[in-house]
Each structure stands twice: as structure tokens, then as C-alpha cells.
Amino acid sequence: MPTPVAAARQCLSPAAVPALDAAVASARRRAHAQTTSLHLISSLLAPPAPPLLRDALARARSAAYSPRVQLKALDLCFAVSLDRLPSVSASSSSGAADEPPVSNSLMAAIKRSQANQRRNPDTFHFYHQAATAQTPAAVKVELSHLVLAILDDPVVSRVFAEAGFRSGDIKLAILRPAPPMPLLGRLPTRTRPPPLFLCSFAAADDADVPSPAGNLAGAGEENCRRIAEILSRGRNPMLVGVGAASAADDFAAASPYRIIHVDPNTIDRSDLGVAAAMASATSGLIISIGDLKQLVPDEDAEAQENGRRVVAEVTRVLEAHSKVGRVWVMGWSATYETYLAFLSKFPLVDKDWDLQLLPITAVHAAPAAAGPAAAGGLMPPATTVAAFSKPAARSSLFSSLLFTFVSTNSLCIRFLLPSIC
């Protein structure tokens, strides 16, 4: 039998009551007979609601799709599921209460939340004393515990699965907040550099190619900030693009964390576990596996075995320090094809390592030590001019950017079509 909204509201904390009220308002607006868990989760996805669930979804989303596309698909899945719920007619709803009662599944989630909070070590002493003294001490369910209990509902889990989310990943993101990132406070605030247009690399004459040295002055700091944002969400960045190696070097120079560079030829003699245990207790550790090309050799059997040992060792270290959350892994690749070859050879690392693809399209070159550029500052560095003036390099960069654009958008289109149809 459904529970009156007033009775369910008494079981919630002041922070969780607005979420229930928003769910009741949504059920009343849709003329639904009961307020279900779908109404409550759907109300938490709206911007006026607390950012608890939205932040957890940002850390638990799949790396194969962009955040905007996957969250839009999630809203679409919840809208379709709510439209499938039975609605009451106008004649029957006129005599019913203004507030649709709470369904049995949502009330069961509230009861499970009360039981979990009563067994929580932080509040066990308080409730034990209240029970001993025989005084009424109703457990007020917090919003985080309520969301965790609702995620166990099979109906809610199925809707999240349709959008590419897993309830276990969302619960883990709620229970384990993102680690602090002191690097974000150290980097100076700069405006985003102008974007690189594909037409800039299509000129036939070398003399007509404009120098991007002035536009990319802040590319190094911007790339460091983008990497730091990924680490702050507890994910592991994989840099892909023509400037991936230089972006990794810039981040290593500015990072407050300890960075260990893994050599596939000496992986057996390097004890990553001891280094991770020491660094995770202080500032943190970043395991740099370097260029992904060395982990996916073509025909060298010994190099292939070394690559498998690197992946196995890094996976073991990440699993051992997953609860601490202060050990990361980072790598890079100049082309998207190498990154796909790495995922094809080691398909489990995308989930085991919680990878986040980060395209690097801005080339950041260090200034020349001598010559006209260093003296007058009017000419761009020689390395930058060479990278953008040679037809072969220009064609390679154009192909890499175009392949990344087409591959990313094809994934998004392929993901949205089943949901829309």
C-alpha cells in the first residue's frame, strides 16, 4: 500500500526533503498515481537540485562518449521511462489527494537507508544509546544514503544502463569523493588559447602558412590545467595528439606529485608497489608509461611480452591503492591509431585504469636558446616553424585531427541513434 507523503517526509533529513518534494511535484504534474524512485532521481538531475548525483555521474561516465552527449541520453532515458508510467484520469484524480503517495519501492529504499545509517560506524554510538535509553530516535535519512539505496532498485539501474552508466560505478563515485588537487591552485589563471582550425594546415605554399607561435603561448599551461582537472575527478588521462609528448613534459615540470617513468625493458626490476605506498601517503604518485607505441610493437616478441608485463604491473598497483585514491597513471600517443591499437591489445585497461582520453591539438615548443628568435623575439622558434611549414608534417597533423574528429563524432552518432529510434 502506498505511503502518504507526510509520513515519508518525516523519515528524511532537511537536506533530503526538497528532493522528495520535487519528485512529488513531478508526479503531480505528470498526473501519475504514485511518486516513484524514477521521479526522485529525475528531479536530482535538474540543475536546481543539489549537485551530489551530477558530480558522481561526471566521474562515473564512460570515456567513449562526451559528457554532454551521455548526460543528454540519460535525460532522454528517464523521460521515456516516466512517460511509460500509468497516469490517473481527471475524474479519479479530482477526488484524490493533491500529493501522489510514495510508492512501495521508494519507501523500501527509505527504510533501507535508515537501516544502513543505523549500522554506520559514525552514527552507531548515538542510535545505540538512544535505543538503550528507550527514547524515540527516528533515523533521518540523508540524501547521499537515499540515493545509494535507490541505485539498488532494478528499475533505476536499468534506466542508467540504457544510458551507458553502471550503478556500481555511481555508488563508488558517491562514496569516494574526488581527491584534492593542489596543482589547480598553483597554476596562474589564463584565458583559453584560440582554437586551431583545420584550414590553417591546408595551404599549398610554405610561405603562406602563418606562424602559430603567438597564439599558442599559453598552450602549455592550458594543457596542464586540463590534465589536472581529469586527475581531480579520480581518472587517468591518456594524451593523444601531435603535442601529447610536450604536454606530458610540461605537466611533469609543474606537477607537485612524484612521477615515475616506467621502462618496459626494466619493469621487472622496478618496484612500483613500494613507491606507490610511499608516495600515496604524502602528496601522490603518477605512473608515466610513456609513449603507447612502445607497448604495442609490431613483430618483436620480447617487446610484446614487456608491454604485457607493464600493463599487468600497473593494473596491480592501481587495484592495491584504489581505496586511497592518490595513485594515477598517464601515457600519451602522437596518433589516434596507436591509442586504438593499445585498447585493442589490452581491452580491459579502459575500465581497469578508468582512462580519460584527452586530445592535444596545441603544439607547445620551447623558445630557441640562440639566434634571431632569442635576440629580438620577432621570429617564432625554429622547431615550431618546421613543424607547421613542412608539407609532410602539415598533412600528418591534418589527418590526425580529422581522424579524431570523425572517430569521436561517429561514436556519438552511433550511441544516440538507438535511443532516439
Sine and cosine of phi, psi and omega as CSV:
sin_phi,cos_phi,sin_psi,cos_psi,sin_omega,cos_omega
0.00,0.00,0.72,-0.69,-0.01,-1.00
-0.89,0.46,0.47,-0.88,-0.03,-1.00
-0.99,-0.16,0.68,-0.73,0.08,-1.00
-0.87,0.50,0.52,-0.86,-0.05,-1.00
-0.90,0.43,-0.59,0.81,-0.01,-1.00
-0.89,0.46,-0.63,0.78,0.02,-1.00
-0.93,0.36,-0.63,0.78,0.03,-1.00
-0.94,0.34,-0.54,0.84,0.00,-1.00
-0.92,0.40,-0.50,0.87,0.02,-1.00
-0.94,0.35,-0.33,0.94,0.00,-1.00
-1.00,0.05,-0.10,1.00,-0.11,-0.99
-0.96,-0.28,0.44,-0.90,0.08,-1.00
-0.97,0.23,0.26,-0.96,0.02,-1.00
-0.85,0.52,-0.48,0.88,0.01,-1.00
-0.97,0.23,-0.42,0.91,-0.03,-1.00
-1.00,-0.06,-0.29,0.96,-0.02,-1.00
-0.89,0.45,-0.69,0.72,0.04,-1.00
-0.86,0.51,-0.53,0.85,0.04,-1.00
-0.91,0.41,-0.66,0.75,0.05,-1.00
-0.92,0.39,-0.65,0.76,0.02,-1.00
-0.89,0.46,-0.63,0.78,0.04,-1.00
-0.91,0.40,-0.61,0.80,0.04,-1.00
-0.92,0.40,-0.65,0.76,0.04,-1.00
-0.90,0.43,-0.65,0.76,0.03,-1.00
-0.90,0.44,-0.61,0.79,0.04,-1.00
-0.91,0.41,-0.67,0.75,0.02,-1.00
-0.91,0.41,-0.63,0.78,0.03,-1.00
-0.92,0.39,-0.63,0.78,-0.01,-1.00
-0.92,0.40,-0.55,0.83,0.02,-1.00
-1.00,0.02,0.03,1.00,0.00,-1.00
0.87,0.49,0.64,0.77,0.05,-1.00
-1.00,0.03,0.49,-0.87,-0.06,-1.00
-0.96,0.28,-0.50,0.87,-0.06,-1.00
-0.69,-0.72,0.36,-0.93,0.10,-0.99
-1.00,-0.09,0.89,-0.46,-0.11,-0.99
-0.94,-0.33,0.05,-1.00,0.06,-1.00
-0.91,0.42,-0.51,0.86,0.04,-1.00
-0.89,0.46,-0.62,0.78,0.04,-1.00
-0.90,0.44,-0.66,0.75,-0.06,-1.00
-0.94,0.35,-0.70,0.72,0.01,-1.00
-0.91,0.40,-0.62,0.78,0.03,-1.00
-0.90,0.44,-0.59,0.81,0.04,-1.00
-0.94,0.34,-0.50,0.87,0.03,-1.00
-0.96,0.28,-0.33,0.95,0.03,-1.00
-0.98,0.18,-0.27,0.96,0.00,-1.00
-0.97,0.24,0.53,-0.85,-0.05,-1.00
-0.84,0.54,-0.58,0.81,0.00,-1.00
-0.90,0.43,-0.34,0.94,-0.03,-1.00
-0.96,0.28,0.30,-0.95,0.07,-1.00
-0.85,0.52,0.52,-0.85,-0.10,-1.00
-0.99,0.14,0.28,0.96,-0.06,-1.00
-0.86,0.51,-0.80,0.60,-0.07,-1.00
-0.96,0.29,-0.62,0.78,-0.02,-1.00
-0.91,0.42,-0.63,0.78,0.05,-1.00
-0.91,0.40,-0.63,0.78,0.02,-1.00
-0.91,0.41,-0.62,0.78,0.03,-1.00
-0.92,0.39,-0.55,0.84,0.02,-1.00
-0.91,0.41,-0.51,0.86,0.02,-1.00
-1.00,0.00,-0.34,0.94,-0.06,-1.00
-0.98,-0.21,0.05,1.00,-0.06,-1.00
-0.95,0.30,0.29,-0.96,0.02,-1.00
-0.98,0.20,0.59,-0.81,-0.01,-1.00
-0.98,0.21,-0.14,0.99,-0.05,-1.00
-0.98,0.18,-0.31,0.95,-0.07,-1.00
-0.80,-0.59,0.37,-0.93,0.03,-1.00
-0.96,0.27,0.47,-0.88,-0.03,-1.00
-0.86,0.50,-0.65,0.76,-0.05,-1.00
-0.90,0.43,-0.65,0.76,-0.03,-1.00
-0.93,0.36,-0.69,0.72,-0.06,-1.00
-0.94,0.34,-0.63,0.78,0.04,-1.00
-0.93,0.36,-0.57,0.82,0.08,-1.00
-0.91,0.41,-0.62,0.78,0.06,-1.00
-0.91,0.42,-0.59,0.81,0.03,-1.00
-0.91,0.41,-0.68,0.73,0.07,-1.00
-0.87,0.49,-0.64,0.77,0.02,-1.00
-0.91,0.42,-0.66,0.75,0.00,-1.00
-0.91,0.42,-0.66,0.75,0.03,-1.00
-0.93,0.36,-0.60,0.80,0.03,-1.00
-0.90,0.44,-0.66,0.75,0.03,-1.00
-0.91,0.41,-0.66,0.75,0.00,-1.00
-0.91,0.41,-0.62,0.79,0.04,-1.00
-0.94,0.35,-0.56,0.83,0.03,-1.00
-0.93,0.38,-0.40,0.92,0.00,-1.00
-0.98,0.17,-0.24,0.97,-0.01,-1.00
-0.94,0.34,0.58,-0.82,-0.01,-1.00
-0.94,0.35,0.60,-0.80,0.02,-1.00
-0.91,-0.42,0.42,-0.91,-0.01,-1.00
-1.00,-0.03,0.45,-0.89,0.01,-1.00
-0.97,0.23,0.21,-0.98,-0.04,-1.00
-0.92,0.39,-0.59,0.81,-0.03,-1.00
-0.93,0.36,-0.66,0.75,-0.01,-1.00
-0.97,0.26,-0.52,0.85,-0.02,-1.00
-0.97,0.25,-0.37,0.93,0.00,-1.00
-0.93,0.37,-0.55,0.83,0.02,-1.00
-1.00,0.00,-0.14,0.99,-0.02,-1.00
-0.99,0.10,0.11,-0.99,0.01,-1.00
-0.94,0.34,0.41,-0.91,-0.01,-1.00
-0.92,0.39,-0.51,0.86,-0.03,-1.00
-0.98,-0.20,0.87,-0.49,0.07,-1.00
-0.88,0.47,0.75,-0.66,-0.04,-1.00
-0.91,0.41,0.31,-0.95,-0.02,-1.00
-0.98,0.20,0.74,-0.68,-0.02,-1.00
-0.94,0.34,0.27,-0.96,-0.01,-1.00
-0.91,0.42,-0.60,0.80,-0.02,-1.00
-0.92,0.38,-0.66,0.75,0.03,-1.00
-0.93,0.36,-0.62,0.78,0.04,-1.00
-0.93,0.38,-0.57,0.82,0.07,-1.00
-0.91,0.42,-0.60,0.80,0.07,-1.00
-0.91,0.42,-0.61,0.79,0.05,-1.00
-0.91,0.42,-0.66,0.75,0.03,-1.00
-0.91,0.42,-0.64,0.77,0.06,-1.00
-0.90,0.44,-0.60,0.80,0.03,-1.00
-0.91,0.42,-0.63,0.77,0.06,-1.00
-0.88,0.47,-0.68,0.73,0.01,-1.00
-0.92,0.40,-0.64,0.77,0.01,-1.00
-0.92,0.39,-0.64,0.77,0.03,-1.00
-0.93,0.36,-0.54,0.84,0.03,-1.00
-0.93,0.37,-0.51,0.86,0.04,-1.00
-1.00,-0.01,-0.05,1.00,-0.01,-1.00
-0.91,0.41,0.75,-0.67,-0.02,-1.00
-0.86,0.50,-0.47,0.88,-0.04,-1.00
-0.95,0.32,-0.49,0.87,-0.06,-1.00
-0.89,-0.46,0.07,1.00,-0.05,-1.00
-0.90,0.43,-0.65,0.76,-0.05,-1.00
-0.89,0.45,-0.64,0.77,-0.02,-1.00
-0.91,0.41,-0.75,0.66,-0.03,-1.00
-0.94,0.34,-0.51,0.86,0.04,-1.00
-0.92,0.39,-0.66,0.75,0.05,-1.00
-0.91,0.42,-0.63,0.77,0.01,-1.00
-0.91,0.41,-0.62,0.78,0.02,-1.00
-0.94,0.34,-0.57,0.82,0.02,-1.00
-0.93,0.38,-0.63,0.78,-0.02,-1.00
-0.99,0.16,-0.03,1.00,0.03,-1.00
0.84,0.54,0.68,0.73,0.07,-1.00
-0.93,-0.37,0.61,-0.79,0.00,-1.00
-0.93,0.38,0.88,-0.47,0.02,-1.00
-0.75,-0.66,1.00,0.07,-0.01,-1.00
-0.95,0.32,0.68,-0.73,0.00,-1.00
-0.99,0.15,0.88,-0.47,0.05,-1.00
-1.00,0.02,0.90,-0.43,-0.11,-0.99
-0.96,0.28,0.79,-0.61,0.09,-1.00
-0.98,0.18,0.34,-0.94,-0.07,-1.00
-0.91,0.42,-0.63,0.78,-0.02,-1.00
-0.91,0.42,-0.67,0.74,0.03,-1.00
-0.92,0.40,-0.57,0.82,0.03,-1.00
-0.92,0.40,-0.67,0.74,0.02,-1.00
-0.91,0.42,-0.65,0.76,0.03,-1.00
-0.88,0.48,-0.63,0.77,0.01,-1.00
-0.95,0.33,-0.60,0.80,0.00,-1.00
-0.93,0.37,-0.53,0.85,0.02,-1.00
-0.90,0.43,-0.30,0.95,0.08,-1.00
-0.98,0.18,-0.17,0.98,0.02,-1.00
-0.93,0.37,0.81,-0.59,-0.02,-1.00
-0.87,0.50,-0.56,0.83,-0.01,-1.00
-0.91,0.40,-0.69,0.72,0.01,-1.00
-0.93,0.38,-0.66,0.75,0.01,-1.00
-0.89,0.47,-0.60,0.80,0.01,-1.00
-0.92,0.39,-0.62,0.79,0.02,-1.00
-0.92,0.39,-0.67,0.74,0.05,-1.00
-0.89,0.45,-0.62,0.78,0.00,-1.00
-0.91,0.41,-0.56,0.83,0.03,-1.00
-0.90,0.44,-0.47,0.88,0.02,-1.00
-1.00,-0.08,0.08,1.00,0.05,-1.00
1.00,-0.05,0.19,0.98,0.03,-1.00
-0.98,-0.21,0.43,-0.90,0.10,-0.99
-0.89,-0.45,0.73,-0.68,-0.04,-1.00
-0.87,0.49,-0.58,0.81,0.02,-1.00
-0.89,0.45,-0.64,0.77,0.04,-1.00
-0.92,0.39,-0.61,0.79,0.01,-1.00
-0.92,0.38,-0.67,0.74,0.03,-1.00
-0.90,0.44,-0.64,0.77,0.04,-1.00
-0.91,0.42,-0.61,0.79,0.03,-1.00
-0.92,0.38,-0.53,0.85,0.05,-1.00
-0.96,0.28,-0.66,0.75,-0.03,-1.00
-0.96,0.28,-0.52,0.86,-0.04,-1.00
-0.91,-0.42,0.99,-0.17,-0.01,-1.00
-0.93,0.37,0.28,-0.96,-0.01,-1.00
-0.92,0.38,0.65,-0.76,0.01,-1.00
-0.93,0.36,0.42,-0.91,0.03,-1.00
-0.93,0.37,0.45,-0.89,-0.02,-1.00
-0.81,-0.59,1.00,-0.08,0.03,-1.00
-0.92,0.39,-0.30,0.96,-0.03,-1.00
-0.92,0.40,-0.52,0.85,-0.03,-1.00
-0.91,0.42,-0.50,0.86,0.03,-1.00
-0.99,0.16,-0.36,0.93,-0.05,-1.00
-0.99,0.12,-0.56,0.83,-0.07,-1.00
-0.96,0.29,0.68,-0.73,0.04,-1.00
-0.94,0.34,0.43,-0.90,0.00,-1.00
-0.99,0.16,0.83,-0.56,0.00,-1.00
-0.71,-0.70,0.40,-0.92,0.08,-1.00
-0.97,0.23,0.42,-0.91,-0.01,-1.00
-0.93,0.38,0.74,-0.67,-0.01,-1.00
-0.91,0.41,0.42,-0.91,0.01,-1.00
-0.88,0.48,0.54,-0.84,-0.03,-1.00
-0.95,0.32,0.40,-0.91,0.08,-1.00
-1.00,-0.03,0.85,-0.53,0.01,-1.00
-1.00,-0.05,0.58,-0.82,-0.03,-1.00
-0.91,0.42,-0.45,0.89,-0.01,-1.00
-0.94,0.35,-0.27,0.96,-0.01,-1.00
-0.94,0.35,-0.33,0.94,-0.07,-1.00
-0.95,-0.31,0.19,0.98,-0.08,-1.00
-0.97,-0.24,0.09,1.00,-0.02,-1.00
-0.94,0.34,0.60,-0.80,-0.04,-1.00
-1.00,0.10,-0.48,0.88,-0.06,-1.00
-0.99,-0.12,0.73,-0.68,-0.01,-1.00
-0.90,0.44,-0.57,0.82,-0.05,-1.00
-0.95,0.30,-0.33,0.94,-0.03,-1.00
-1.00,0.08,-0.13,0.99,-0.05,-1.00
-0.98,0.20,0.87,-0.50,-0.01,-1.00
-0.96,0.29,0.50,-0.87,0.00,-1.00
-0.99,0.15,0.80,-0.60,-0.01,-1.00
-1.00,-0.01,0.24,0.97,-0.09,-1.00
-0.89,0.45,-0.65,0.76,-0.03,-1.00
-0.95,0.32,-0.60,0.80,-0.03,-1.00
-0.95,0.32,-0.43,0.90,-0.09,-1.00
-0.97,-0.24,0.47,0.88,-0.03,-1.00
-0.91,0.42,-0.57,0.82,-0.02,-1.00
-0.97,-0.22,0.31,0.95,-0.05,-1.00
-0.91,0.42,-0.60,0.80,-0.02,-1.00
-0.90,0.44,-0.72,0.69,0.01,-1.00
-0.93,0.38,-0.60,0.80,0.02,-1.00
-0.92,0.40,-0.66,0.75,0.05,-1.00
-0.90,0.43,-0.64,0.77,0.05,-1.00
-0.88,0.47,-0.64,0.77,0.00,-1.00
-0.93,0.38,-0.62,0.79,0.03,-1.00
-0.91,0.40,-0.64,0.77,0.06,-1.00
-0.90,0.43,-0.67,0.75,-0.01,-1.00
-0.90,0.44,-0.58,0.82,0.03,-1.00
-0.91,0.41,-0.60,0.80,0.04,-1.00
-0.92,0.40,-0.69,0.73,0.02,-1.00
-0.90,0.43,-0.56,0.83,0.00,-1.00
-0.91,0.41,-0.41,0.91,0.06,-1.00
-1.00,0.04,0.10,0.99,0.03,-1.00
0.98,0.19,0.27,0.96,-0.01,-1.00
-0.96,-0.29,0.15,-0.99,-0.09,-1.00
-0.90,-0.44,0.87,-0.49,-0.10,-0.99
-0.99,0.15,0.60,-0.80,0.18,-0.98
-0.84,-0.55,0.92,-0.38,-0.09,-1.00
-1.00,0.07,0.75,-0.67,-0.01,-1.00
-0.74,-0.68,0.81,-0.59,0.04,-1.00
0.52,-0.85,0.09,-1.00,-0.05,-1.00
-0.93,0.38,-0.43,0.90,0.01,-1.00
-0.97,-0.26,0.35,0.93,-0.07,-1.00
-0.92,0.40,-0.69,0.73,-0.04,-1.00
-0.90,0.43,-0.70,0.72,0.01,-1.00
-0.93,0.38,-0.56,0.83,0.06,-1.00
-0.91,0.41,-0.63,0.78,0.06,-1.00
-0.91,0.42,-0.62,0.78,0.04,-1.00
-0.92,0.40,-0.65,0.76,0.03,-1.00
-0.89,0.45,-0.65,0.76,0.01,-1.00
-0.93,0.38,-0.62,0.78,0.03,-1.00
-0.89,0.45,-0.55,0.84,0.01,-1.00
-0.96,0.28,-0.50,0.87,-0.05,-1.00
-0.98,-0.18,-0.17,0.99,-0.11,-0.99
-0.97,0.25,0.68,-0.74,0.10,-1.00
-0.99,0.15,-0.08,1.00,-0.04,-1.00
-1.00,0.00,0.33,-0.95,0.09,-1.00
-0.99,0.14,0.72,-0.70,-0.04,-1.00
-0.87,-0.48,0.82,-0.57,0.04,-1.00
-0.94,-0.34,0.83,-0.56,0.03,-1.00
-1.00,-0.03,0.85,-0.53,-0.07,-1.00
-1.00,-0.01,0.79,-0.61,0.07,-1.00
-0.98,-0.22,0.87,-0.49,-0.01,-1.00
-0.86,0.52,-0.45,0.89,-0.03,-1.00
-0.98,0.21,-0.35,0.94,-0.04,-1.00
-0.84,-0.54,0.43,0.90,-0.05,-1.00
-0.91,0.41,-0.49,0.87,0.00,-1.00
-0.94,0.35,-0.48,0.88,-0.05,-1.00
-1.00,-0.06,-0.03,1.00,0.02,-1.00
-0.97,-0.23,0.81,-0.59,-0.02,-1.00
-0.99,-0.12,1.00,-0.03,0.00,-1.00
-0.95,0.31,-0.48,0.88,-0.03,-1.00
-0.90,0.44,-0.70,0.72,0.01,-1.00
-0.91,0.42,-0.68,0.73,0.01,-1.00
-0.90,0.43,-0.63,0.78,0.02,-1.00
-0.93,0.38,-0.63,0.78,0.02,-1.00
-0.91,0.42,-0.62,0.78,0.00,-1.00
-0.96,0.29,-0.67,0.74,-0.08,-1.00
-0.97,0.24,-0.57,0.82,-0.02,-1.00
-0.92,0.38,-0.40,0.92,0.04,-1.00
-0.98,0.20,-0.24,0.97,-0.01,-1.00
-0.92,-0.39,-0.97,-0.26,-0.08,-1.00
-1.00,0.00,-0.58,0.81,-0.05,-1.00
0.74,-0.67,0.22,-0.98,-0.07,-1.00
-0.70,-0.71,0.67,-0.74,0.11,-0.99
-0.87,-0.49,0.87,-0.50,0.04,-1.00
-1.00,-0.01,0.91,-0.41,-0.01,-1.00
-0.99,-0.13,0.91,-0.41,0.02,-1.00
-1.00,0.00,0.02,1.00,0.09,-1.00
0.96,0.29,-0.49,-0.87,-0.03,-1.00
-0.95,0.31,0.78,-0.63,0.00,-1.00
-0.91,0.40,-0.28,0.96,-0.02,-1.00
-0.90,0.43,-0.53,0.85,-0.01,-1.00
-0.97,0.24,-0.23,0.97,0.04,-1.00
-1.00,-0.05,-0.19,0.98,0.01,-1.00
-0.80,-0.61,0.89,0.45,0.03,-1.00
-0.93,0.36,0.30,-0.95,-0.09,-1.00
-0.98,0.20,-0.87,0.49,-0.16,-0.99
-0.80,-0.59,-0.14,0.99,-0.04,-1.00
-0.96,0.27,0.93,-0.37,-0.04,-1.00
-0.93,0.38,-0.64,0.77,0.00,-1.00
-0.91,0.41,-0.65,0.76,0.03,-1.00
-0.92,0.40,-0.58,0.82,0.05,-1.00
-0.91,0.41,-0.64,0.77,0.05,-1.00
-0.91,0.41,-0.63,0.78,0.06,-1.00
-0.89,0.45,-0.63,0.78,0.05,-1.00
-0.90,0.44,-0.63,0.77,0.04,-1.00
-0.91,0.40,-0.59,0.80,0.03,-1.00
-0.93,0.38,-0.60,0.80,0.04,-1.00
-0.89,0.45,-0.73,0.69,-0.01,-1.00
-0.90,0.44,-0.67,0.74,-0.01,-1.00
-0.91,0.42,-0.67,0.74,-0.03,-1.00
-0.93,0.37,-0.68,0.73,0.02,-1.00
-0.91,0.41,-0.63,0.77,0.04,-1.00
-0.88,0.47,-0.66,0.76,0.01,-1.00
-0.90,0.44,-0.66,0.75,-0.01,-1.00
-0.93,0.38,-0.66,0.75,0.01,-1.00
-0.91,0.42,-0.64,0.77,0.03,-1.00
-0.92,0.38,-0.59,0.81,-0.01,-1.00
-0.94,0.35,-0.48,0.88,-0.05,-1.00
-0.91,-0.42,0.42,0.91,-0.02,-1.00
-0.93,0.36,-0.56,0.83,-0.01,-1.00
-0.95,0.31,-0.52,0.85,0.01,-1.00
-0.95,0.31,-0.67,0.74,0.07,-1.00
0.96,0.28,0.44,0.90,0.00,-1.00
-0.81,-0.58,0.45,0.89,0.07,-1.00
-0.79,-0.62,0.81,-0.58,-0.02,-1.00
-0.81,-0.58,0.22,-0.98,0.09,-1.00
-0.76,-0.65,0.60,-0.80,-0.04,-1.00
-0.61,-0.80,0.61,-0.79,0.06,-1.00
-0.51,-0.86,0.05,-1.00,-0.02,-1.00
-0.49,-0.87,0.27,-0.96,0.04,-1.00
-0.46,-0.89,0.63,-0.77,-0.01,-1.00
-0.97,0.24,-0.42,0.91,-0.03,-1.00
-0.78,-0.62,0.44,-0.90,0.04,-1.00
-0.95,0.32,-0.45,0.89,0.02,-1.00
-0.89,0.45,-0.64,0.77,0.03,-1.00
-0.91,0.42,-0.64,0.77,0.04,-1.00
-0.89,0.45,-0.67,0.74,0.05,-1.00
-0.92,0.40,-0.60,0.80,0.05,-1.00
-0.91,0.42,-0.59,0.81,0.05,-1.00
-0.91,0.42,-0.70,0.72,0.03,-1.00
-0.93,0.36,-0.52,0.85,0.03,-1.00
-0.94,0.35,-0.59,0.80,0.00,-1.00
-0.98,0.19,-0.56,0.83,0.01,-1.00
-0.82,-0.57,0.98,0.20,-0.13,-0.99
-0.94,0.34,-0.33,0.94,-0.07,-1.00
-1.00,0.10,-0.22,0.97,-0.07,-1.00
-0.94,0.34,-0.40,0.92,0.00,-1.00
-0.87,0.49,-0.63,0.77,0.03,-1.00
-1.00,-0.05,-0.65,0.76,-0.03,-1.00
-0.90,0.43,-0.61,0.79,0.00,-1.00
-1.00,-0.08,-0.14,0.99,-0.03,-1.00
0.81,0.58,0.86,0.51,-0.11,-0.99
-0.97,0.23,0.50,-0.87,0.10,-0.99
-0.75,-0.66,0.91,-0.41,0.00,-1.00
-0.95,0.30,0.75,-0.67,0.00,-1.00
-0.78,-0.62,0.98,-0.21,0.04,-1.00
-0.93,0.36,0.72,-0.69,0.04,-1.00
-0.89,-0.46,0.97,-0.26,-0.02,-1.00
-0.96,-0.29,-0.11,0.99,-0.01,-1.00
-0.98,-0.17,0.84,-0.54,0.00,-1.00
-1.00,0.00,0.85,-0.53,0.00,-1.00
-0.93,-0.36,0.92,-0.38,-0.03,-1.00
-0.94,-0.35,0.60,-0.80,0.02,-1.00
-0.96,0.27,0.52,-0.85,-0.01,-1.00
-0.93,0.37,0.49,-0.87,-0.01,-1.00
-0.94,0.35,0.51,-0.86,-0.07,-1.00
-0.98,0.19,-0.45,0.89,-0.04,-1.00
-0.53,-0.85,0.14,-0.99,0.03,-1.00
0.97,-0.24,-0.10,-1.00,-0.05,-1.00
-0.88,0.47,-0.56,0.83,-0.02,-1.00
-0.91,0.42,-0.69,0.72,-0.01,-1.00
-0.95,0.31,-0.52,0.86,-0.07,-1.00
-0.98,0.20,-0.80,0.61,-0.09,-1.00
-0.99,-0.17,-0.39,0.92,-0.02,-1.00
0.95,0.30,0.25,0.97,-0.03,-1.00
-1.00,-0.09,-0.33,0.94,-0.04,-1.00
-0.96,-0.29,0.59,-0.80,0.04,-1.00
-0.95,0.32,0.31,-0.95,0.04,-1.00
-0.84,0.54,0.52,-0.85,-0.05,-1.00
-0.90,0.44,-0.58,0.82,-0.02,-1.00
-0.92,0.39,-0.60,0.80,0.00,-1.00
-0.93,0.36,-0.67,0.74,0.01,-1.00
-0.90,0.44,-0.66,0.76,0.00,-1.00
-0.90,0.43,-0.60,0.80,-0.05,-1.00
-0.93,0.37,-0.52,0.85,-0.08,-1.00
-0.97,-0.26,-0.09,1.00,-0.04,-1.00
-0.98,-0.19,-0.46,0.89,-0.02,-1.00
-0.95,0.30,0.72,-0.69,-0.02,-1.00
-0.88,0.48,-0.62,0.79,-0.04,-1.00
-0.91,0.42,-0.72,0.70,0.00,-1.00
-0.91,0.41,-0.62,0.79,0.00,-1.00
-0.90,0.43,-0.66,0.75,0.01,-1.00
-0.92,0.39,-0.63,0.78,0.02,-1.00
-0.91,0.42,-0.67,0.74,0.02,-1.00
-0.91,0.42,-0.67,0.74,0.02,-1.00
-0.88,0.48,-0.68,0.73,-0.01,-1.00
-0.91,0.40,-0.64,0.77,-0.01,-1.00
-0.91,0.42,-0.71,0.71,0.00,-1.00
-0.91,0.41,-0.68,0.73,-0.01,-1.00
-0.91,0.42,-0.63,0.77,0.02,-1.00
-0.91,0.41,-0.65,0.76,0.03,-1.00
-0.90,0.43,-0.67,0.74,-0.01,-1.00
-0.89,0.45,-0.73,0.69,-0.03,-1.00
-0.92,0.38,-0.66,0.75,-0.03,-1.00
-0.90,0.43,-0.69,0.72,-0.03,-1.00
-0.91,0.42,-0.71,0.71,-0.03,-1.00
-0.94,0.33,-0.50,0.87,0.05,-1.00
-0.92,0.38,-0.57,0.82,0.07,-1.00
-0.91,0.42,-0.69,0.73,-0.01,-1.00
-0.90,0.44,-0.70,0.72,-0.01,-1.00
-0.91,0.42,-0.67,0.74,-0.01,-1.00
-0.91,0.41,-0.45,0.89,-0.02,-1.00
-0.99,0.17,-0.60,0.80,-0.11,-0.99
-0.99,0.14,-0.47,0.88,-0.09,-1.00
-0.86,0.51,-0.73,0.69,0.01,-1.00
-0.88,0.47,-0.59,0.81,-0.03,-1.00
-0.94,0.34,-0.62,0.78,-0.03,-1.00
-0.96,0.28,-0.64,0.77,0.00,-1.00
-0.95,0.30,0.00,0.00,0.00,0.00
